[in-house]
Amino acid sequence: MPFKENISATSSKILELLKDKESLTSWQIKVSLNISSSLLYLALGSLENQNKVTIEPDGLNYKVTKINA
C-alpha cells in the first residue's frame, strides 16, 4: 500500500476506535492498531489538521479526542 494511502487508512481506523469513546491515549491507539509510532503520529497530525481530533499532552503520551461535527 502506498504510504499516503496507509496514512489515510490509519486515520480512518483511529476515528473508528474513537467512535464510542470520549478519548484515548496515543499509546492505547498504537497498541490497539499495532502500528509504528511514526505512522501513528502522521495519521494523528493529519486528523488534527482536518479538525477531526484534538491532541493534548498527557504525561508521556497524548490524549486524543474526536471532534463531533
PyMOL commands that set and color helices and strands:
alter all, ss='L'
color gray80, all
select helices_A, chain A and resi 3-18+26-33+37-49
alter helices_A, ss='H'
color red, helices_A
select strands_A, chain A and resi 24-25+53-58+61-66
alter strands_A, ss='S'
color yellow, strands_A
deselect
rebuild
show_as cartoon
